[in-house]
Amino acid sequence: LVQGMKWLALLGYAWATLSRGPARVSVKETLLDSAVFDVRYCGKGSNNIVLLTVRGTLYYSPDAGVSWGLSTLRPSTAAEFSGTPPPPQALVVHELFQSPSNTMVLLATSKQSKVLYKSTDAGKTWVAIDTDDRVTNVVFSEVSDLKILFSTWTANCYNAQRDPNIEPCIHKLWVSIDGCETMQKAE
C-alpha cells in the first residue's frame, strides 16, 4: 500500500496501478536534443532552471521545469567564431559556470567562440563579453560574484598541425574584480 494506492507487478517488469480515485501523479514529457550534461537552479527560492545538454544546447525554464524553451543565448555576429559559425538559432555551449555567492549569475563558454557569455538574471538573458582567446575555465570568488578568474588558450593550442617552434601554444590567466566589465592578465 503506497499512499492509498495498490501496485501490482505484471510479469515481473511492468507495473499497473489499482485505485478507485484519480491519479495523484502528473507526468509531463520534455524533449531535448540530447542527454542532460548540467542543470542549475538559479537564485535562492527561485523557479528559474538552466539546463545544458550533451550537444551544447542551453534550455531555460522560468517555472521550475513545468515549461522549457531554448535559451536566448545566441551568437551576435559571425565574426565571433573561428571557422564556420553554427546555425543562427543557437550557440553550442561548452560549459556553464555559476557564482556560489549569487546563483543568479551565470557564465557560459563556447568552443566556437572567443566570447564569454554572462547572465545576471538566472539565464533569462545573456550578454557577450569579448576575450582575446577561447575561454577554457572560470572560477568565481566564494564571496563575490564580481571577482572572477578565467583562463584562455591561444588558437595555436588547438591546431594539431602547428609547428611548436613557430606557433607557440600560450595559456593566459585573467582576473576581473567587476564582473567582467574589465579584465586584466593575472601577474
Short mmCIF file of the C-alpha atoms (twelve columns), coordinates in Angstrom:
data_MODEL
# 
_entry.id   MODEL 
# 
loop_
_atom_site.group_PDB 
_atom_site.id 
_atom_site.type_symbol 
_atom_site.label_atom_id 
_atom_site.label_alt_id 
_atom_site.label_comp_id 
_atom_site.label_asym_id 
_atom_site.label_seq_id 
_atom_site.Cartn_x 
_atom_site.Cartn_y 
_atom_site.Cartn_z 
_atom_site.pdbx_PDB_model_num 
ATOM 1   C CA . LEU A 1   0.000   0.000   0.000   1 
ATOM 2   C CA . VAL A 2   1.629   3.268   -1.186  1 
ATOM 3   C CA . GLN A 3   -0.321  6.477   -0.390  1 
ATOM 4   C CA . GLY A 4   -3.618  4.649   -0.632  1 
ATOM 5   C CA . MET A 5   -2.789  3.024   -3.983  1 
ATOM 6   C CA . LYS A 6   -2.094  -0.645  -4.615  1 
ATOM 7   C CA . TRP A 7   0.636   -1.545  -7.119  1 
ATOM 8   C CA . LEU A 8   0.633   -4.808  -8.993  1 
ATOM 9   C CA . ALA A 9   3.638   -6.324  -10.750 1 
ATOM 10  C CA . LEU A 10  2.769   -7.806  -14.095 1 
ATOM 11  C CA . LEU A 11  5.207   -10.386 -15.454 1 
ATOM 12  C CA . GLY A 12  7.909   -9.064  -13.145 1 
ATOM 13  C CA . TYR A 13  8.733   -5.914  -15.096 1 
ATOM 14  C CA . ALA A 14  5.584   -3.982  -15.974 1 
ATOM 15  C CA . TRP A 15  3.560   -2.134  -13.348 1 
ATOM 16  C CA . ALA A 16  -0.095  -1.186  -13.193 1 
ATOM 17  C CA . THR A 17  -1.999  0.789   -10.592 1 
ATOM 18  C CA . LEU A 18  -5.201  -0.382  -8.958  1 
ATOM 19  C CA . SER A 19  -7.064  2.567   -7.497  1 
ATOM 20  C CA . ARG A 20  -10.575 3.902   -7.044  1 
ATOM 21  C CA . GLY A 21  -9.653  7.604   -7.288  1 
ATOM 22  C CA . PRO A 22  -7.834  9.885   -9.680  1 
ATOM 23  C CA . ALA A 23  -4.092  9.522   -10.074 1 
ATOM 24  C CA . ARG A 24  -2.027  11.665  -7.709  1 
ATOM 25  C CA . VAL A 25  0.976   11.903  -10.021 1 
ATOM 26  C CA . SER A 26  1.323   14.094  -13.086 1 
ATOM 27  C CA . VAL A 27  3.956   13.281  -15.696 1 
ATOM 28  C CA . LYS A 28  4.979   15.694  -18.435 1 
ATOM 29  C CA . GLU A 29  7.454   14.841  -21.164 1 
ATOM 30  C CA . THR A 30  10.044  17.339  -22.367 1 
ATOM 31  C CA . LEU A 31  12.027  16.520  -25.491 1 
ATOM 32  C CA . LEU A 32  15.647  17.668  -25.516 1 
ATOM 33  C CA . ASP A 33  18.180  17.369  -28.332 1 
ATOM 34  C CA . SER A 34  20.381  15.020  -26.257 1 
ATOM 35  C CA . ALA A 35  21.060  13.834  -22.715 1 
ATOM 36  C CA . VAL A 36  21.410  16.318  -19.864 1 
ATOM 37  C CA . PHE A 37  25.016  17.392  -19.199 1 
ATOM 38  C CA . ASP A 38  24.415  20.021  -16.488 1 
ATOM 39  C CA . VAL A 39  21.411  21.551  -14.744 1 
ATOM 40  C CA . ARG A 40  21.308  24.570  -12.407 1 
ATOM 41  C CA . TYR A 41  18.661  26.134  -10.195 1 
ATOM 42  C CA . CYS A 42  19.308  29.862  -10.333 1 
ATOM 43  C CA . GLY A 43  18.545  32.169  -7.439  1 
ATOM 44  C CA . LYS A 44  17.659  31.309  -3.861  1 
ATOM 45  C CA . GLY A 45  13.998  30.296  -3.749  1 
ATOM 46  C CA . SER A 46  13.744  30.881  -7.500  1 
ATOM 47  C CA . ASN A 47  11.883  28.797  -10.062 1 
ATOM 48  C CA . ASN A 48  14.478  29.515  -12.793 1 
ATOM 49  C CA . ILE A 49  16.341  26.498  -14.140 1 
ATOM 50  C CA . VAL A 50  19.051  26.414  -16.804 1 
ATOM 51  C CA . LEU A 51  19.810  23.054  -18.419 1 
ATOM 52  C CA . LEU A 52  22.762  22.228  -20.686 1 
ATOM 53  C CA . THR A 53  22.620  19.142  -22.937 1 
ATOM 54  C CA . VAL A 54  25.494  16.965  -24.116 1 
ATOM 55  C CA . ARG A 55  25.205  18.573  -27.579 1 
ATOM 56  C CA . GLY A 56  25.717  22.013  -26.036 1 
ATOM 57  C CA . THR A 57  22.164  23.333  -26.271 1 
ATOM 58  C CA . LEU A 58  21.037  25.570  -23.425 1 
ATOM 59  C CA . TYR A 59  17.406  25.377  -22.257 1 
ATOM 60  C CA . TYR A 60  15.659  27.730  -19.835 1 
ATOM 61  C CA . SER A 61  12.643  27.184  -17.563 1 
ATOM 62  C CA . PRO A 62  11.108  30.099  -15.623 1 
ATOM 63  C CA . ASP A 63  8.659   27.861  -13.735 1 
ATOM 64  C CA . ALA A 64  10.666  25.101  -12.017 1 
ATOM 65  C CA . GLY A 65  10.645  22.839  -15.083 1 
ATOM 66  C CA . VAL A 66  6.948   22.960  -15.976 1 
ATOM 67  C CA . SER A 67  7.757   24.567  -19.327 1 
ATOM 68  C CA . TRP A 68  11.032  24.717  -21.270 1 
ATOM 69  C CA . GLY A 69  12.368  26.731  -24.183 1 
ATOM 70  C CA . LEU A 70  15.669  27.327  -25.914 1 
ATOM 71  C CA . SER A 71  17.798  29.866  -24.103 1 
ATOM 72  C CA . THR A 72  18.160  33.355  -25.510 1 
ATOM 73  C CA . LEU A 73  21.919  32.785  -25.691 1 
ATOM 74  C CA . ARG A 74  22.767  33.395  -29.344 1 
ATOM 75  C CA . PRO A 75  25.862  34.424  -31.274 1 
ATOM 76  C CA . SER A 76  25.705  38.109  -32.104 1 
ATOM 77  C CA . THR A 77  27.925  38.070  -35.203 1 
ATOM 78  C CA . ALA A 78  29.730  35.544  -37.353 1 
ATOM 79  C CA . ALA A 79  32.968  37.385  -36.522 1 
ATOM 80  C CA . GLU A 80  32.870  35.834  -33.036 1 
ATOM 81  C CA . PHE A 81  33.744  32.414  -34.424 1 
ATOM 82  C CA . SER A 82  36.868  30.708  -35.568 1 
ATOM 83  C CA . GLY A 83  35.913  28.600  -38.565 1 
ATOM 84  C CA . THR A 84  32.359  28.107  -39.744 1 
ATOM 85  C CA . PRO A 85  29.765  29.685  -37.448 1 
ATOM 86  C CA . PRO A 86  26.971  27.468  -36.108 1 
ATOM 87  C CA . PRO A 87  23.394  27.860  -37.346 1 
ATOM 88  C CA . PRO A 88  21.849  31.160  -36.207 1 
ATOM 89  C CA . GLN A 89  19.241  29.506  -33.990 1 
ATOM 90  C CA . ALA A 90  21.653  28.549  -31.208 1 
ATOM 91  C CA . LEU A 91  25.182  28.674  -29.908 1 
ATOM 92  C CA . VAL A 92  26.836  25.439  -28.816 1 
ATOM 93  C CA . VAL A 93  27.722  25.914  -25.153 1 
ATOM 94  C CA . HIS A 94  30.799  24.092  -23.928 1 
ATOM 95  C CA . GLU A 95  30.422  24.654  -20.206 1 
ATOM 96  C CA . LEU A 96  28.245  26.509  -17.728 1 
ATOM 97  C CA . PHE A 97  29.562  28.224  -14.581 1 
ATOM 98  C CA . GLN A 98  27.527  29.608  -11.664 1 
ATOM 99  C CA . SER A 99  28.541  32.064  -8.968  1 
ATOM 100 C CA . PRO A 100 28.377  30.499  -5.490  1 
ATOM 101 C CA . SER A 101 27.727  33.892  -3.869  1 
ATOM 102 C CA . ASN A 102 24.888  34.869  -6.233  1 
ATOM 103 C CA . THR A 103 23.348  31.914  -8.060  1 
ATOM 104 C CA . MET A 104 21.515  34.286  -10.432 1 
ATOM 105 C CA . VAL A 105 24.889  34.970  -12.124 1 
ATOM 106 C CA . LEU A 106 25.992  32.506  -14.827 1 
ATOM 107 C CA . LEU A 107 28.844  32.410  -17.333 1 
ATOM 108 C CA . ALA A 108 28.859  30.186  -20.430 1 
ATOM 109 C CA . THR A 109 31.746  29.266  -22.710 1 
ATOM 110 C CA . SER A 110 31.682  28.049  -26.304 1 
ATOM 111 C CA . LYS A 111 34.227  26.053  -28.288 1 
ATOM 112 C CA . GLN A 112 33.413  28.055  -31.446 1 
ATOM 113 C CA . SER A 113 33.825  31.493  -29.947 1 
ATOM 114 C CA . LYS A 114 36.317  33.889  -28.377 1 
ATOM 115 C CA . VAL A 115 33.455  35.242  -26.320 1 
ATOM 116 C CA . LEU A 116 32.349  34.626  -22.755 1 
ATOM 117 C CA . TYR A 117 28.589  34.878  -22.226 1 
ATOM 118 C CA . LYS A 118 27.157  36.293  -18.989 1 
ATOM 119 C CA . SER A 119 23.695  36.264  -17.451 1 
ATOM 120 C CA . THR A 120 22.806  38.184  -14.286 1 
ATOM 121 C CA . ASP A 121 19.118  37.195  -14.333 1 
ATOM 122 C CA . ALA A 122 19.316  33.407  -13.886 1 
ATOM 123 C CA . GLY A 123 19.823  32.626  -17.578 1 
ATOM 124 C CA . LYS A 124 16.868  34.584  -18.921 1 
ATOM 125 C CA . THR A 125 19.064  36.984  -20.925 1 
ATOM 126 C CA . TRP A 126 22.728  36.895  -21.911 1 
ATOM 127 C CA . VAL A 127 25.395  39.413  -22.962 1 
ATOM 128 C CA . ALA A 128 28.582  38.674  -24.908 1 
ATOM 129 C CA . ILE A 129 31.947  39.632  -23.429 1 
ATOM 130 C CA . ASP A 130 34.849  39.706  -25.898 1 
ATOM 131 C CA . THR A 131 38.015  37.855  -24.886 1 
ATOM 132 C CA . ASP A 132 41.396  37.556  -26.601 1 
ATOM 133 C CA . ASP A 133 41.146  33.777  -26.899 1 
ATOM 134 C CA . ARG A 134 38.742  30.937  -26.210 1 
ATOM 135 C CA . VAL A 135 37.856  30.681  -22.500 1 
ATOM 136 C CA . THR A 136 38.521  27.216  -21.101 1 
ATOM 137 C CA . ASN A 137 37.821  27.589  -17.386 1 
ATOM 138 C CA . VAL A 138 36.103  30.005  -14.994 1 
ATOM 139 C CA . VAL A 139 36.359  30.332  -11.213 1 
ATOM 140 C CA . PHE A 140 34.119  32.667  -9.220  1 
ATOM 141 C CA . SER A 141 35.145  34.025  -5.829  1 
ATOM 142 C CA . GLU A 142 33.261  32.367  -2.974  1 
ATOM 143 C CA . VAL A 143 32.323  35.776  -1.517  1 
ATOM 144 C CA . SER A 144 31.568  37.960  -4.558  1 
ATOM 145 C CA . ASP A 145 30.097  37.330  -7.994  1 
ATOM 146 C CA . LEU A 146 32.161  40.308  -9.236  1 
ATOM 147 C CA . LYS A 147 35.537  38.615  -8.630  1 
ATOM 148 C CA . ILE A 148 36.235  36.122  -11.398 1 
ATOM 149 C CA . LEU A 149 39.307  34.259  -12.676 1 
ATOM 150 C CA . PHE A 150 39.298  32.685  -16.106 1 
ATOM 151 C CA . SER A 151 41.840  31.020  -18.330 1 
ATOM 152 C CA . THR A 152 42.311  31.057  -22.077 1 
ATOM 153 C CA . TRP A 153 44.475  29.208  -24.585 1 
ATOM 154 C CA . THR A 154 45.597  30.726  -27.873 1 
ATOM 155 C CA . ALA A 155 44.233  29.327  -31.148 1 
ATOM 156 C CA . ASN A 156 47.560  27.586  -31.831 1 
ATOM 157 C CA . CYS A 157 46.857  25.226  -28.924 1 
ATOM 158 C CA . TYR A 158 44.026  23.679  -30.935 1 
ATOM 159 C CA . ASN A 159 45.949  23.272  -34.201 1 
ATOM 160 C CA . ALA A 160 47.270  19.708  -34.447 1 
ATOM 161 C CA . GLN A 161 49.406  20.603  -37.493 1 
ATOM 162 C CA . ARG A 162 51.223  23.544  -35.868 1 
ATOM 163 C CA . ASP A 163 54.975  23.793  -35.561 1 
ATOM 164 C CA . PRO A 164 55.615  24.453  -31.834 1 
ATOM 165 C CA . ASN A 165 58.856  26.295  -32.707 1 
ATOM 166 C CA . ILE A 166 56.998  28.811  -34.902 1 
ATOM 167 C CA . GLU A 167 53.489  28.903  -33.424 1 
ATOM 168 C CA . PRO A 168 53.640  28.591  -29.637 1 
ATOM 169 C CA . CYS A 169 50.671  27.498  -27.560 1 
ATOM 170 C CA . ILE A 170 50.120  30.147  -24.889 1 
ATOM 171 C CA . HIS A 171 47.978  29.894  -21.762 1 
ATOM 172 C CA . LYS A 172 46.699  33.121  -20.209 1 
ATOM 173 C CA . LEU A 173 45.115  33.682  -16.809 1 
ATOM 174 C CA . TRP A 174 42.769  36.660  -16.480 1 
ATOM 175 C CA . VAL A 175 41.212  38.365  -13.482 1 
ATOM 176 C CA . SER A 176 38.188  40.619  -13.148 1 
ATOM 177 C CA . ILE A 177 37.045  42.398  -9.989  1 
ATOM 178 C CA . ASP A 178 33.966  43.991  -11.573 1 
ATOM 179 C CA . GLY A 179 32.031  41.048  -13.022 1 
ATOM 180 C CA . CYS A 180 33.935  41.014  -16.358 1 
ATOM 181 C CA . GLU A 181 33.289  44.673  -17.155 1 
ATOM 182 C CA . THR A 182 37.086  44.928  -17.302 1 
ATOM 183 C CA . MET A 183 39.692  42.161  -17.344 1 
ATOM 184 C CA . GLN A 184 43.415  42.104  -16.940 1 
ATOM 185 C CA . LYS A 185 46.086  39.445  -17.199 1 
ATOM 186 C CA . ALA A 186 46.989  37.962  -13.844 1 
ATOM 187 C CA . GLU A 187 50.573  38.752  -12.927 1 
# 
